[in-house]
Amino acid sequence: MTERFPCVNINPRKNITMLIINKVVEIVNESYAELFTAVNQFHKLRIGDMFPDMANSDCMLLMAIARLGAQKEGIVTVSELAEKVHAQNSAVSRSLRNLEVQGLIERTVNRADRRNTCVTLTEKGKKKQEEIAATLGEFGRSVVSQMSDEDVSRLTACLKEMYQIARQEIEKRSWKKKPEKENITEKGTEYGKDI
């Protein structure tokens, strides 16, 4: 026998619907967590262990200099590098110092715009970059060769699509967006100037 509570109105259909919705949310959250955990595990691979004589950031920066340099007659600015590797100019400058001490790059002041520092690979830097590129290429081919071509193509397409979606979602939620300045006229002043 079901006991009824007159002060509580429980609709069995709504209750079941809420249970279903809660389960769907739980499954989506688990899938989201699994997916991002799987993707995030690549950061744990310690690819830099293949290059024990260099820090990971230095390897990445050396490769970025080579890629950008190939597009720009070998000369790259610090700000271009920072944008390419999604890092602050100061962090890029620290890594550049390490590369310069090792004799892998040269830094010069841009003659046309003295605010910019230009970076070029030395001969030693070009050889090191080619060595890194060859090792990474061999590593990548070895990993991919253990998967079917179809799986690699599907994974690549899914990751590209996911990247675009994630990028759009970040733009929607961006904290960096600044509201446009309004013309504020109060008591005869605009932005603190007399008018």
Backbone hydrogen bonds, N-H to C=O, Kabsch-Sander energy under -0.5 kcal/mol:
donor,donor_aa,acceptor,acceptor_aa,energy
8,V,5,F,-1.3
9,N,7,C,-0.5
10,I,8,V,-0.8
11,N,9,N,-0.6
15,N,11,N,-2.3
16,I,12,P,-2.2
17,T,13,R,-2.6
18,M,14,K,-2.7
19,L,15,N,-2.0
20,I,16,I,-2.5
21,I,17,T,-2.8
22,N,18,M,-2.7
23,K,19,L,-2.1
24,V,20,I,-2.5
25,V,21,I,-2.6
26,E,22,N,-2.2
27,I,23,K,-2.6
28,V,24,V,-2.8
29,N,25,V,-2.8
30,E,26,E,-2.3
31,S,27,I,-2.8
32,Y,28,V,-2.9
33,A,29,N,-2.5
34,E,30,E,-2.8
35,L,31,S,-2.8
36,F,32,Y,-2.5
37,T,33,A,-2.1
38,A,34,E,-2.5
39,V,35,L,-2.4
40,N,36,F,-2.3
41,Q,37,T,-1.4
42,F,39,V,-1.4
43,H,40,N,-1.7
44,K,41,Q,-1.5
45,L,42,F,-1.1
46,R,43,H,-0.5
49,D,46,R,-2.2
50,M,47,I,-2.2
51,F,48,G,-2.1
54,M,51,F,-1.9
59,C,55,A,-2.2
60,M,56,N,-2.6
61,L,57,S,-2.3
62,L,58,D,-2.5
63,M,59,C,-2.2
64,A,60,M,-2.1
65,I,61,L,-2.6
66,A,62,L,-1.9
67,R,63,M,-2.5
68,L,64,A,-2.9
69,G,65,I,-2.7
70,A,66,A,-1.9
71,Q,67,R,-0.8
71,Q,68,L,-0.7
72,K,68,L,-1.1
74,G,69,G,-3.8
75,I,72,K,-1.8
76,V,119,V,-1.9
78,V,117,T,-1.5
81,L,77,T,-2.0
82,A,78,V,-2.7
83,E,79,S,-2.1
84,K,80,E,-2.3
85,V,81,L,-2.5
86,H,82,A,-0.6
86,H,83,E,-0.6
87,A,82,A,-2.4
92,V,88,Q,-2.2
93,S,89,N,-2.6
94,R,90,S,-1.8
95,S,91,A,-1.9
96,L,92,V,-2.6
97,R,93,S,-2.0
98,N,94,R,-1.6
99,L,95,S,-2.3
100,E,96,L,-2.7
101,V,97,R,-2.5
102,Q,98,N,-1.7
103,G,100,E,-1.2
104,L,99,L,-2.8
105,I,99,L,-0.7
106,E,120,T,-2.5
108,T,118,C,-2.3
110,N,116,N,-3.0
116,N,113,D,-2.4
118,C,108,T,-3.8
119,V,76,V,-3.6
120,T,106,E,-2.2
122,T,104,L,-2.0
126,K,122,T,-2.6
127,K,123,E,-2.2
128,K,124,K,-2.3
129,Q,125,G,-2.7
130,E,126,K,-2.3
131,E,127,K,-2.1
132,I,128,K,-2.6
133,A,129,Q,-2.8
134,A,130,E,-2.3
135,T,131,E,-2.3
136,L,132,I,-2.9
137,G,133,A,-2.5
138,E,134,A,-2.5
139,F,135,T,-2.4
140,G,136,L,-2.9
141,R,137,G,-2.6
142,S,138,E,-2.1
143,V,139,F,-2.4
144,V,140,G,-2.7
145,S,141,R,-2.1
146,Q,143,V,-1.2
147,M,144,V,-2.0
152,V,148,S,-2.3
153,S,149,D,-2.5
154,R,150,E,-2.6
155,L,151,D,-2.7
156,T,152,V,-2.5
157,A,153,S,-2.4
158,C,154,R,-2.6
159,L,155,L,-2.7
160,K,156,T,-2.3
161,E,157,A,-2.3
162,M,158,C,-2.8
163,Y,159,L,-2.4
164,Q,160,K,-2.2
165,I,161,E,-2.3
166,A,162,M,-2.9
167,R,163,Y,-2.8
168,Q,164,Q,-2.2
169,E,165,I,-2.4
170,I,166,A,-2.4
171,E,167,R,-2.2
172,K,168,Q,-1.9
173,R,169,E,-1.4
174,S,170,I,-0.5
174,S,171,E,-0.8
184,I,182,E,-1.1
185,T,183,N,-0.7
186,E,184,I,-0.6
186,E,189,T,-1.8
189,T,186,E,-1.1
190,E,193,K,-2.2
191,Y,184,I,-0.7
193,K,190,E,-1.8
195,I,188,G,-2.4
